[in-house]
Amino acid sequence: MAGEEGEAAKDRTAGWREWAEDQWRRTREHAETYPYVWGSYILVYGGLGVYLAYRWRKLRRTEDRVRVLQQRLRKLVEAEESQSAAAAAPPPSKPPPVEKPSGS
């Protein structure tokens, strides 16, 4: 039984490999027969890929700039809040000056 399972697995692998090689051969023959069709595929889908890569990169750069600006804004707000909190707190009161009698 174990031998039969091993042979079945080999047949499946061989069948898959033959199918892949057949597909590759048919695709290559088609590309050699119709080079302009394949050239247009490469041009259109290659151009689309380049455009999408460009837009993706631009989006990532914009997100990075926004993160930096948000971080700077957070720091400014914290500094402003600490200044306003310090200004709102009353300064420590000094005792009134004691008048010295003027009689020498």
Secondary structure, 3 states (H helix, E strand, C coil): CHHHHHHHHHHHHHHHHHHHHHHHHHHHHHHHHCHHHHHHHHHHHHHHHHHHHHHHHHHHHHHHHHHHHHHHHHHHHHHHHHHHHHHHCCCCCCCCCCCCCCCC
